[in-house]
């Protein structure tokens, strides 16, 4: 399968796409510019500045606004669009990177060191009341995270491992019992962001490989989507019927005359659909 390019190269480092009816279309981030982008149902792209130099992930909230992972912690977006950062969680040269809404309505997001130092990253949990806890430590480039429809499993990528891992989830304990779901070290590229379809199958962006891989229930590669940019960062299902897979790409560290479609958003209908059930922060 081949993904179609649906935007120009409008981002330096596009990441974290998510479709929500609450905000009427697709949102993603231009991470290192500190901006949110919104592709509305008319096909128009809007750029929304945040008060942070980095915005790593944005997800909808039950309040009608959104929750954001910013450079050194979290922020809330009110229904009127105003953004309020929470106090920073650390002083180190580390930034947030990727996250997801958990089954209990909390927001999980993992980090990475700017120099990608091994073990310098962690996974953080933001509860709807604003309380934060550190859930996992010793991570390096904390990336894709998605939860199963029944809320019992989480699928996760720490990119340098070359794997998609699986955790058990409970609202009280959080993430536990980490094990390998898919070893992708023999594939082209490195696992980055991921999403699940309605059948519980994993779709994972392969950064540097110009592709998204579909994995079956055993973690074997069952589908490949070719993307017209090498640095494929993340993917999500969206559209009215949730049958379109939207894919973000990056221009980070690329010369201006190289990989000219990098920084664009791509889309494909891979024959799968995303879940019709959307998790909201605080719900």
Backbone as CSV, one residue per row, in Angstrom:
resi,resn,N_x,N_y,N_z,CA_x,CA_y,CA_z,C_x,C_y,C_z
1,UNK,0.841,-1.199,0.000,0.000,0.000,0.000,0.874,1.246,0.000
2,UNK,0.332,2.318,-0.588,1.050,3.585,-0.662,0.179,4.695,-0.077
3,UNK,0.745,5.475,0.836,0.020,6.577,1.454,0.055,7.800,0.546
4,UNK,-1.042,8.557,0.530,-1.126,9.804,-0.233,-0.681,10.974,0.637
5,UNK,-0.010,11.918,0.021,0.395,13.137,0.720,-0.796,14.094,0.756
6,UNK,-1.201,14.525,1.959,-2.391,15.366,2.058,-2.094,16.787,2.538
7,UNK,-0.847,17.076,2.930,-0.443,18.455,3.220,0.900,18.713,2.555
8,UNK,1.247,19.979,2.458,2.603,20.333,2.060,3.565,20.006,3.207
9,UNK,4.834,20.254,2.976,5.849,20.050,4.007,5.809,21.246,4.956
10,UNK,4.845,21.208,5.876,4.557,22.377,6.709,5.117,22.269,8.118
11,UNK,5.747,21.147,8.438,6.262,20.952,9.793,7.752,20.627,9.773
12,UNK,8.436,21.045,10.830,9.822,20.629,11.047,9.854,19.205,11.606
13,UNK,9.043,18.961,12.637,9.022,17.639,13.268,7.578,17.334,13.676
14,UNK,6.798,16.842,12.716,5.398,16.509,12.975,5.323,15.218,13.771
15,UNK,4.428,15.182,14.753,4.307,14.039,15.665,2.890,13.986,16.239
16,UNK,2.590,12.876,16.915,1.433,12.759,17.794,0.069,12.998,17.179
17,UNK,-0.252,12.479,15.982,-1.570,12.767,15.407,-2.690,12.107,16.206
18,UNK,-3.839,12.776,16.228,-5.018,12.211,16.904,-6.272,12.833,16.318
19,UNK,-7.231,11.990,15.933,-8.513,12.454,15.416,-9.517,12.488,16.554
20,UNK,-10.248,13.585,16.661,-11.286,13.671,17.690,-12.470,14.460,17.173
21,UNK,-13.668,13.939,17.406,-14.872,14.689,17.080,-15.023,15.900,17.989
22,UNK,-14.400,15.863,19.175,-14.539,16.979,20.109,-13.888,18.246,19.566
23,UNK,-12.839,18.103,18.755,-12.238,19.298,18.151,-12.414,19.323,16.633
24,UNK,-13.172,18.384,16.106,-13.606,18.448,14.714,-12.514,18.193,13.703
25,UNK,-11.849,17.053,13.795,-10.846,16.699,12.801,-9.572,16.157,13.407
26,UNK,-8.474,16.365,12.697,-7.168,15.832,13.071,-6.314,16.918,13.700
27,UNK,-5.679,16.573,14.808,-4.643,17.433,15.385,-3.341,16.653,15.468
28,UNK,-2.258,17.384,15.345,-0.931,16.824,15.584,-0.049,17.971,16.053
29,UNK,1.217,17.715,16.323,2.108,18.764,16.820,3.303,18.942,15.886
30,UNK,3.767,20.177,15.798,5.086,20.473,15.250,5.970,20.616,16.482
31,UNK,6.485,19.487,16.936,6.959,19.336,18.305,7.979,20.378,18.730
32,UNK,9.027,20.542,17.963,10.133,21.399,18.384,9.895,22.868,18.043
33,UNK,8.744,23.175,17.438,8.320,24.559,17.232,7.328,24.995,18.304
34,UNK,6.844,24.046,19.113,5.891,24.368,20.164,4.494,24.675,19.655
35,UNK,4.124,24.136,18.485,2.835,24.441,17.873,1.969,23.192,17.720
36,UNK,0.658,23.385,17.833,-0.338,22.378,17.488,-0.884,22.708,16.111
37,UNK,-1.098,21.695,15.281,-1.733,21.896,13.989,-3.069,21.170,13.959
38,UNK,-4.025,21.762,13.266,-5.388,21.237,13.220,-5.854,21.214,11.768
39,UNK,-6.122,20.013,11.267,-6.708,19.833,9.937,-8.204,19.656,10.139
40,UNK,-8.996,20.667,9.759,-10.429,20.573,10.015,-11.119,19.771,8.915
41,UNK,-12.413,19.598,9.045,-13.150,18.744,8.121,-13.271,19.345,6.727
42,UNK,-12.913,20.622,6.552,-12.899,21.239,5.217,-11.559,21.069,4.519
43,UNK,-10.573,20.520,5.229,-9.246,20.349,4.662,-8.306,21.508,4.915
44,UNK,-8.728,22.470,5.727,-7.895,23.626,6.054,-7.028,23.320,7.267
45,UNK,-5.753,23.710,7.202,-4.824,23.508,8.314,-4.676,24.805,9.102
46,UNK,-4.835,24.718,10.417,-4.659,25.852,11.322,-3.462,25.564,12.228
47,UNK,-2.667,26.584,12.513,-1.512,26.445,13.413,-1.812,27.197,14.707
48,UNK,-1.650,26.502,15.838,-1.975,27.042,17.148,-0.709,27.073,17.992
49,UNK,-0.267,28.261,18.378,0.941,28.397,19.195,0.633,28.031,20.644
50,UNK,1.624,27.454,21.325,1.526,27.193,22.756,2.585,28.015,23.485
51,UNK,2.478,28.164,24.804,3.479,28.940,25.546,4.766,28.177,25.842
52,UNK,4.936,26.988,25.240,6.114,26.170,25.495,6.960,26.045,24.229
53,UNK,8.296,25.950,24.353,9.134,25.737,23.175,8.957,24.352,22.562
54,UNK,8.359,23.427,23.322,8.089,22.066,22.854,6.668,21.701,23.233
55,UNK,5.913,21.163,22.285,4.642,20.515,22.612,4.704,19.126,21.995
56,UNK,4.664,18.121,22.851,4.959,16.757,22.424,3.720,15.961,22.060
57,UNK,2.591,16.272,22.687,1.402,15.444,22.505,0.186,16.244,22.952
58,UNK,-0.921,16.113,22.225,-2.165,16.770,22.608,-3.298,15.759,22.471
59,UNK,-4.139,15.677,23.515,-5.255,14.745,23.517,-6.496,15.436,24.078
60,UNK,-7.688,15.043,23.628,-8.914,15.729,24.040,-9.284,15.447,25.493
61,UNK,-9.965,16.408,26.089,-10.416,16.296,27.477,-11.929,16.287,27.531
62,UNK,-12.458,15.638,28.554,-13.905,15.559,28.728,-14.515,16.934,28.962
63,UNK,-13.712,17.876,29.409,-14.177,19.234,29.673,-14.454,20.021,28.402
64,UNK,-14.047,19.485,27.247,-14.172,20.191,25.982,-12.876,20.811,25.517
65,UNK,-11.875,20.849,26.368,-10.567,21.341,25.995,-9.633,20.193,25.653
66,UNK,-8.402,20.288,26.118,-7.406,19.265,25.816,-6.365,19.233,26.919
67,UNK,-5.593,18.172,26.912,-4.430,18.055,27.780,-3.209,17.972,26.882
68,UNK,-2.130,18.639,27.298,-0.915,18.717,26.497,0.270,18.204,27.300
69,UNK,1.190,17.541,26.605,2.523,17.312,27.146,3.426,18.376,26.527
70,UNK,4.034,19.196,27.391,4.930,20.244,26.923,6.360,19.887,27.334
71,UNK,7.304,20.797,27.168,8.720,20.423,27.265,9.045,19.667,28.550
72,UNK,8.687,20.199,29.686,9.096,19.593,30.964,7.905,19.250,31.848
73,UNK,6.794,18.912,31.215,5.634,18.538,32.015,4.352,18.577,31.214
74,UNK,3.302,19.121,31.827,1.970,19.077,31.251,1.334,20.464,31.230
75,UNK,0.247,20.573,30.462,-0.543,21.802,30.410,-1.989,21.437,30.113
76,UNK,-2.893,22.334,30.485,-4.311,22.171,30.170,-4.722,23.227,29.142
77,UNK,-5.510,22.798,28.160,-6.162,23.739,27.254,-7.639,23.810,27.642
78,UNK,-8.123,25.012,27.943,-9.537,25.189,28.258,-10.372,25.127,26.992
79,UNK,-11.686,25.014,27.171,-12.584,24.941,26.026,-12.498,26.187,25.151
80,UNK,-12.083,27.338,25.735,-11.963,28.570,24.955,-10.622,28.678,24.235
81,UNK,-9.753,27.655,24.373,-8.468,27.647,23.683,-7.304,28.173,24.492
82,UNK,-7.551,28.741,25.663,-6.448,29.231,26.492,-5.685,28.057,27.098
83,UNK,-4.359,28.196,27.189,-3.485,27.112,27.629,-2.784,27.510,28.924
84,UNK,-2.872,26.628,29.927,-2.274,26.887,31.233,-1.248,25.808,31.547
85,UNK,0.055,26.148,31.534,1.070,25.144,31.891,1.021,24.807,33.382
86,UNK,1.293,23.548,33.715,1.483,23.134,35.091,2.957,23.307,35.457
87,UNK,3.305,23.294,36.748,4.708,23.461,37.138,5.600,22.397,36.504
88,UNK,6.838,22.764,36.117,7.759,21.787,35.516,8.018,20.617,36.462
89,UNK,8.238,19.445,35.875,8.461,18.233,36.668,9.940,17.926,36.862
90,UNK,10.829,18.566,36.107,12.262,18.315,36.239,13.046,19.513,35.705
91,UNK,14.340,19.538,36.020,15.242,20.589,35.545,16.216,20.077,34.495
92,UNK,16.359,18.769,34.366,17.352,18.184,33.469,17.053,18.520,32.007
93,UNK,18.049,18.295,31.149,17.926,18.584,29.718,17.160,17.446,29.039
94,UNK,15.919,17.315,29.428,15.029,16.229,29.009,13.706,16.855,28.605
95,UNK,13.055,16.314,27.590,11.755,16.824,27.156,10.739,15.694,27.031
96,UNK,9.460,16.047,27.097,8.406,15.088,26.826,8.453,14.665,25.351
97,UNK,7.877,13.468,25.072,7.953,12.972,23.705,6.649,12.388,23.155
98,UNK,5.975,11.479,23.848,4.787,10.847,23.277,3.932,10.254,24.384
99,UNK,2.611,10.204,24.163,1.740,9.712,25.216,0.381,9.282,24.724
100,UNK,-0.524,8.977,25.682,-1.868,8.503,25.378,-2.753,8.648,26.609
101,UNK,-4.070,8.668,26.377,-5.032,8.655,27.462,-5.217,7.218,27.921
102,UNK,-5.094,6.992,29.220,-5.233,5.658,29.796,-6.711,5.326,30.031
103,UNK,-7.028,4.051,30.272,-8.425,3.653,30.486,-9.128,4.369,31.638
104,UNK,-8.381,4.855,32.631,-9.015,5.539,33.758,-9.159,7.038,33.530
105,UNK,-8.835,7.528,32.327,-8.947,8.947,32.027,-7.744,9.771,32.408
106,UNK,-6.680,9.141,32.908,-5.434,9.867,33.153,-4.628,9.957,31.847
107,UNK,-3.603,10.783,31.845,-2.776,11.015,30.666,-1.367,10.540,30.972
108,UNK,-0.866,9.606,30.163,0.493,9.099,30.314,1.356,9.660,29.190
109,UNK,2.534,10.120,29.540,3.467,10.590,28.519,4.890,10.281,28.955
110,UNK,5.691,9.805,28.014,7.086,9.499,28.266,8.009,10.568,27.713
111,UNK,9.235,10.565,28.172,10.194,11.618,27.834,11.412,11.053,27.100
112,UNK,12.342,11.944,26.787,13.646,11.562,26.238,14.623,12.702,26.490
113,UNK,15.900,12.367,26.678,16.936,13.389,26.798,17.205,13.996,25.428
114,UNK,17.519,15.282,25.400,17.833,15.929,24.125,18.999,15.241,23.425
115,UNK,19.963,14.726,24.200,21.095,14.024,23.584,20.863,12.517,23.508
116,UNK,19.629,12.082,23.806,19.223,10.678,23.723,20.033,9.773,24.654
117,UNK,20.455,10.295,25.792,21.235,9.508,26.754,20.448,8.278,27.189
118,UNK,21.058,7.096,27.130,20.360,5.875,27.554,19.919,5.952,29.011
119,UNK,18.679,5.567,29.278,18.170,5.495,30.632,17.767,6.799,31.273
120,UNK,17.855,7.901,30.529,17.581,9.212,31.123,16.105,9.584,31.101
121,UNK,15.281,8.801,30.442,13.868,9.142,30.264,12.988,8.401,31.261
122,UNK,11.726,8.840,31.330,10.761,8.239,32.252,9.357,8.355,31.660
123,UNK,8.427,7.612,32.261,7.009,7.722,31.924,6.285,8.407,33.078
124,UNK,5.477,9.415,32.745,4.756,10.184,33.750,3.250,10.005,33.587
125,UNK,2.543,10.094,34.690,1.090,9.971,34.698,0.481,11.231,35.297
126,UNK,-0.404,11.860,34.530,-1.135,13.035,34.991,-2.585,12.636,35.238
127,UNK,-3.034,12.787,36.473,-4.423,12.478,36.800,-5.294,13.718,36.559
128,UNK,-6.599,13.507,36.391,-7.478,14.643,36.101,-7.443,15.754,37.137
129,UNK,-7.069,15.440,38.393,-6.999,16.475,39.425,-5.687,17.248,39.399
130,UNK,-4.809,16.927,38.441,-3.537,17.626,38.307,-2.371,16.963,39.011
131,UNK,-2.617,15.897,39.763,-1.535,15.183,40.446,-0.697,14.400,39.429
132,UNK,0.613,14.381,39.626,1.512,13.674,38.725,2.345,12.654,39.491
133,UNK,2.601,11.527,38.834,3.488,10.510,39.385,4.376,9.976,38.269
134,UNK,5.564,9.534,38.644,6.487,8.903,37.706,6.231,7.398,37.746
135,UNK,5.932,6.820,36.568,5.526,5.418,36.520,6.657,4.473,36.150
136,UNK,7.453,4.842,35.158,8.565,4.016,34.702,9.808,4.873,34.619
137,UNK,10.956,4.283,34.906,12.236,4.977,34.778,13.169,4.125,33.930
138,UNK,14.352,4.675,33.622,15.346,3.927,32.864,15.024,3.787,31.389
139,UNK,14.145,4.643,30.871,13.807,4.631,29.454,14.782,5.516,28.684
140,UNK,14.752,5.409,27.360,15.684,6.198,26.551,14.953,7.146,25.602
141,UNK,14.205,6.634,24.647,13.364,7.460,23.769,11.955,6.901,23.878
142,UNK,11.225,7.363,24.895,9.874,6.862,25.138,8.966,7.333,24.010
143,UNK,8.326,6.386,23.324,7.597,6.731,22.111,6.169,6.205,22.151
144,UNK,5.732,5.514,21.085,4.333,5.144,20.931,3.745,4.422,22.129
145,UNK,2.484,4.758,22.441,1.756,4.142,23.546,0.287,4.088,23.161
146,UNK,-0.333,2.920,23.303,-1.766,2.774,23.001,-2.333,1.657,23.854
147,UNK,-3.621,1.791,24.206,-4.293,0.843,25.093,-5.351,0.048,24.328
148,UNK,-5.508,-1.209,24.729,-6.501,-2.068,24.104,-7.911,-1.578,24.419
149,UNK,-8.867,-2.001,23.597,-10.263,-1.574,23.755,-10.809,-1.924,25.131
150,UNK,-10.439,-3.103,25.655,-10.972,-3.510,26.959,-10.198,-2.925,28.136
151,UNK,-9.145,-2.175,27.846,-8.418,-1.480,28.897,-7.482,-2.331,29.724
152,UNK,-7.182,-3.541,29.286,-6.333,-4.425,30.087,-4.880,-4.455,29.624
153,UNK,-4.615,-3.985,28.404,-3.276,-4.076,27.824,-2.821,-2.720,27.302
154,UNK,-1.503,-2.522,27.328,-0.891,-1.362,26.696,0.222,-1.840,25.776
155,UNK,0.357,-1.178,24.632,1.432,-1.458,23.681,2.338,-0.238,23.653
156,UNK,3.659,-0.477,23.649,4.605,0.597,23.950,5.910,0.416,23.177
157,UNK,6.497,1.558,22.805,7.789,1.573,22.119,8.785,2.439,22.888
158,UNK,9.932,1.885,23.229,11.130,2.650,23.593,12.072,2.431,22.416
159,UNK,12.195,3.423,21.549,12.721,3.233,20.203,14.039,2.466,20.105
160,UNK,15.062,2.745,20.927,16.330,2.029,20.743,16.257,0.520,20.954
161,UNK,15.196,0.029,21.602,15.068,-1.424,21.782,14.737,-2.134,20.475
162,UNK,14.159,-1.393,19.501,13.745,-2.011,18.250,12.500,-2.876,18.394
163,UNK,11.760,-2.715,19.501,10.622,-3.591,19.788,9.343,-2.791,19.996
164,UNK,8.226,-3.499,19.855,6.969,-3.094,20.472,6.766,-4.004,21.676
165,UNK,6.622,-3.416,22.847,6.408,-4.188,24.069,4.941,-4.136,24.486
166,UNK,4.577,-5.052,25.359,3.218,-5.130,25.880,3.271,-5.079,27.404
167,UNK,2.340,-4.335,28.004,2.182,-4.275,29.445,0.766,-4.716,29.802
168,UNK,0.595,-5.177,31.028,-0.728,-5.241,31.622,-1.042,-3.865,32.203
169,UNK,-2.342,-3.527,32.214,-2.755,-2.251,32.803,-3.841,-2.487,33.834
170,UNK,-3.724,-1.809,34.968,-4.826,-1.683,35.917,-4.818,-0.249,36.420
171,UNK,-6.004,0.272,36.754,-6.089,1.660,37.188,-5.300,1.906,38.469
172,UNK,-5.228,0.902,39.341,-4.522,1.069,40.613,-3.012,0.955,40.455
173,UNK,-2.569,-0.085,39.753,-1.128,-0.356,39.632,-0.504,0.436,38.488
174,UNK,-1.245,0.615,37.414,-0.700,1.248,36.222,-0.146,0.205,35.272
175,UNK,1.037,0.446,34.740,1.692,-0.463,33.804,2.514,-1.495,34.553
176,UNK,2.360,-2.779,34.173,3.118,-3.839,34.837,3.355,-4.989,33.869
177,UNK,4.261,-5.896,34.255,4.512,-7.131,33.507,4.920,-6.856,32.060
178,UNK,5.964,-6.087,31.882,6.447,-5.761,30.537,7.032,-6.986,29.857
179,UNK,6.666,-7.184,28.586,7.219,-8.280,27.788,7.229,-7.870,26.316
180,UNK,8.008,-8.600,25.518,8.123,-8.304,24.090,6.884,-8.768,23.347
181,UNK,6.303,-7.862,22.542,5.205,-8.228,21.649,5.717,-8.451,20.233
182,UNK,6.600,-7.579,19.746,7.131,-7.715,18.390,8.553,-7.185,18.347
183,UNK,9.488,-8.022,17.883,10.869,-7.597,17.655,10.975,-7.161,16.200
184,UNK,11.241,-5.864,15.987,11.264,-5.296,14.641,12.669,-4.920,14.200
185,UNK,13.679,-5.483,14.834,15.054,-5.124,14.504,15.463,-5.578,13.107
186,UNK,14.706,-6.508,12.505,15.027,-6.944,11.150,14.253,-6.162,10.093
187,UNK,13.488,-5.153,10.511,12.705,-4.344,9.579,13.435,-3.048,9.245
188,UNK,13.033,-2.420,8.163,13.628,-1.163,7.727,13.081,-0.015,8.565
189,UNK,13.942,0.645,9.304,13.544,1.744,10.156,13.494,1.338,11.618
190,UNK,13.115,2.301,12.466,13.077,2.107,13.914,11.670,2.429,14.423
191,UNK,11.092,1.591,15.276,9.726,1.833,15.740,9.604,3.165,16.480
192,UNK,8.539,3.886,16.153,8.310,5.221,16.712,6.893,5.251,17.291
193,UNK,6.012,6.084,16.780,4.643,6.135,17.267,3.831,4.946,16.791
194,UNK,2.735,4.653,17.504,1.880,3.534,17.104,0.434,3.822,17.451
195,UNK,-0.458,3.022,16.866,-1.883,3.089,17.165,-2.475,1.698,17.031
196,UNK,-3.682,1.505,17.553,-4.393,0.237,17.432,-5.621,0.416,16.553
197,UNK,-5.978,-0.628,15.805,-7.241,-0.596,15.088,-8.335,-1.240,15.942
198,UNK,-9.548,-1.296,15.398,-10.687,-1.788,16.172,-10.571,-3.265,16.518
199,UNK,-9.733,-3.992,15.778,-9.515,-5.410,16.056,-8.387,-5.636,17.058
200,UNK,-7.751,-4.553,17.509,-6.658,-4.667,18.459,-5.304,-4.875,17.834
201,UNK,-5.206,-4.765,16.497,-3.922,-4.920,15.816,-3.126,-3.615,15.886
202,UNK,-1.818,-3.747,15.961,-0.921,-2.606,16.109,-0.455,-2.120,14.744
203,UNK,-0.445,-0.797,14.572,0.146,-0.143,13.407,1.246,0.765,13.923
204,UNK,2.476,0.550,13.461,3.622,1.248,14.034,4.419,1.972,12.949
205,UNK,4.708,3.250,13.195,5.523,4.057,12.295,6.985,3.649,12.431
206,UNK,7.653,3.474,11.286,9.060,3.061,11.285,9.925,4.232,10.825
207,UNK,10.473,4.954,11.789,11.265,6.145,11.515,12.560,5.768,10.799
208,UNK,12.828,6.451,9.695,13.999,6.142,8.871,13.731,5.086,7.827
209,UNK,12.582,4.440,7.916,12.246,3.368,6.981,11.200,3.735,5.961
210,UNK,10.597,4.925,6.088,9.597,5.348,5.127,8.390,4.437,5.058
211,UNK,7.958,3.911,6.204,6.840,2.979,6.172,6.131,2.904,7.521
212,UNK,4.891,2.391,7.461,4.130,1.991,8.640,3.876,0.501,8.511
213,UNK,4.093,-0.233,9.592,3.868,-1.673,9.602,2.591,-2.005,10.358
214,UNK,1.785,-2.901,9.778,0.655,-3.466,10.482,1.048,-4.809,11.068
215,UNK,0.775,-5.014,12.351,1.156,-6.243,13.035,-0.090,-7.028,13.410
216,UNK,-0.031,-8.342,13.256,-1.174,-9.167,13.623,-1.158,-9.457,15.124
217,UNK,-2.080,-10.318,15.580,-2.229,-10.564,17.012,-1.016,-11.251,17.622
218,UNK,-0.141,-11.841,16.783,1.077,-12.494,17.281,2.295,-11.583,17.189
219,UNK,2.105,-10.369,16.668,3.212,-9.441,16.511,3.960,-9.591,15.205
220,UNK,3.463,-10.423,14.302,4.090,-10.603,12.988,3.628,-9.501,12.037
221,UNK,4.504,-9.116,11.110,4.162,-8.087,10.123,3.158,-8.663,9.133
222,UNK,1.982,-8.030,9.050,0.930,-8.499,8.156,0.574,-7.479,7.084
223,UNK,1.075,-6.248,7.209,0.797,-5.209,6.222,1.921,-4.189,6.238
224,UNK,2.170,-3.564,5.087,3.160,-2.498,4.982,2.568,-1.346,4.185
225,UNK,2.725,-0.150,4.723,2.293,1.069,4.039,3.536,1.886,3.714
226,UNK,3.780,2.122,2.435,4.919,2.946,2.018,4.548,4.419,2.108
227,UNK,5.461,5.220,2.642,5.248,6.647,2.860,6.329,7.416,2.111
228,UNK,5.951,8.541,1.498,6.881,9.287,0.658,7.845,10.176,1.407
229,UNK,8.187,9.827,2.627,9.193,10.518,3.427,9.805,9.485,4.358
230,UNK,11.097,9.571,4.588,11.782,8.515,5.349,11.450,8.549,6.837
231,UNK,11.420,9.761,7.416,11.269,9.877,8.868,9.790,9.869,9.251
232,UNK,9.231,8.670,9.261,7.833,8.485,9.630,7.752,8.433,11.155
233,UNK,6.930,9.297,11.746,6.986,9.472,13.196,5.830,8.837,13.958
234,UNK,4.608,8.880,13.411,3.453,8.393,14.167,2.264,8.228,13.235
235,UNK,1.215,7.579,13.748,0.023,7.342,12.933,-1.195,7.216,13.828
236,UNK,-2.378,7.468,13.242,-3.641,7.337,13.970,-4.769,7.131,12.985
237,UNK,-5.817,6.455,13.410,-6.998,6.304,12.576,-7.944,7.475,12.792
238,UNK,-8.577,7.921,11.698,-9.519,9.020,11.790,-10.449,9.051,10.598
239,UNK,-11.100,10.192,10.436,-12.149,10.317,9.450,-13.480,9.927,10.067
240,UNK,-14.558,10.265,9.389,-15.892,10.015,9.937,-16.109,8.547,10.268
241,UNK,-15.569,7.650,9.432,-15.726,6.208,9.661,-14.506,5.575,10.300
242,UNK,-13.508,6.391,10.670,-12.259,5.933,11.299,-11.497,4.941,10.409
243,UNK,-11.691,5.022,9.093,-11.057,4.079,8.171,-9.807,4.635,7.507
244,UNK,-9.438,5.868,7.840,-8.244,6.486,7.265,-7.118,6.487,8.291
245,UNK,-5.944,6.029,7.876,-4.762,6.062,8.728,-3.964,7.316,8.361
246,UNK,-3.895,8.270,9.284,-3.124,9.497,9.093,-1.712,9.286,9.640
247,UNK,-0.718,9.782,8.905,0.682,9.489,9.192,1.484,10.788,9.191
248,UNK,2.228,11.048,10.267,3.063,12.240,10.348,4.520,11.904,10.030
249,UNK,5.246,12.921,9.535,6.655,12.746,9.159,7.473,13.953,9.618
250,UNK,8.784,13.806,9.606,9.683,14.818,10.173,10.752,15.247,9.172
251,UNK,11.173,16.514,9.326,12.314,17.055,8.580,13.519,17.265,9.503
252,UNK,13.431,16.844,10.738,14.500,17.124,11.698,15.843,16.612,11.175
253,UNK,16.859,17.487,11.207,18.234,17.169,10.802,18.379,16.838,9.319
254,UNK,17.420,17.241,8.490,17.524,17.015,7.050,17.928,18.303,6.335
255,UNK,18.832,18.240,5.338,19.111,19.415,4.498,17.844,19.851,3.763
256,UNK,17.761,21.134,3.414,16.545,21.674,2.800,16.248,21.038,1.443
257,UNK,17.276,20.518,0.760,17.080,19.961,-0.578,16.990,18.430,-0.570
258,UNK,16.770,17.846,0.605,16.712,16.390,0.722,15.351,15.944,1.261
259,UNK,14.851,14.836,0.730,13.592,14.238,1.194,12.494,15.304,1.229
260,UNK,12.136,15.816,0.061,11.333,17.028,-0.054,9.912,16.899,0.482
261,UNK,9.392,15.686,0.635,8.049,15.521,1.187,8.052,15.354,2.704
262,UNK,9.234,15.311,3.297,9.320,15.191,4.759,8.692,16.416,5.416
263,UNK,8.050,16.197,6.556,7.330,17.260,7.242,5.878,17.372,6.819
264,UNK,5.454,16.508,5.892,4.063,16.464,5.440,3.273,15.435,6.250
265,UNK,1.959,15.522,6.135,1.057,14.488,6.652,0.572,13.657,5.470
266,UNK,0.518,12.354,5.661,0.079,11.402,4.639,-1.156,10.663,5.151
267,UNK,-1.873,10.019,4.230,-3.062,9.263,4.614,-3.268,8.084,3.677
268,UNK,-3.860,7.022,4.226,-4.138,5.809,3.457,-5.347,5.122,4.082
269,UNK,-6.079,4.373,3.281,-7.142,3.520,3.810,-6.649,2.079,3.729
270,UNK,-6.165,1.529,4.847,-5.470,0.242,4.821,-6.371,-0.979,4.945
271,UNK,-7.700,-0.769,4.932,-8.604,-1.905,5.092,-8.904,-2.243,6.535
272,UNK,-8.527,-1.368,7.441,-8.832,-1.513,8.868,-9.462,-0.216,9.346
273,UNK,-10.089,-0.252,10.492,-10.709,0.921,11.081,-10.263,1.090,12.521
274,UNK,-10.210,2.337,12.940,-9.943,2.607,14.339,-11.186,2.400,15.175
275,UNK,-11.007,2.354,16.460,-12.125,2.164,17.375,-13.057,3.372,17.347
276,UNK,-14.347,3.108,17.445,-15.320,4.196,17.519,-15.386,4.786,18.925
277,UNK,-14.765,4.132,19.900,-14.751,4.586,21.287,-13.507,5.429,21.519
278,UNK,-13.702,6.673,21.926,-12.572,7.579,22.163,-12.393,7.815,23.651
279,UNK,-11.165,7.684,24.130,-10.869,7.982,25.521,-10.542,9.478,25.662
280,UNK,-11.136,10.092,26.660,-10.957,11.512,26.928,-10.305,11.698,28.283
281,UNK,-9.428,12.669,28.380,-8.799,12.980,29.664,-9.878,13.415,30.661
282,UNK,-9.894,12.768,31.817,-10.840,13.117,32.861,-12.146,12.349,32.806
283,UNK,-12.326,11.527,31.763,-13.593,10.778,31.645,-13.488,9.422,32.328
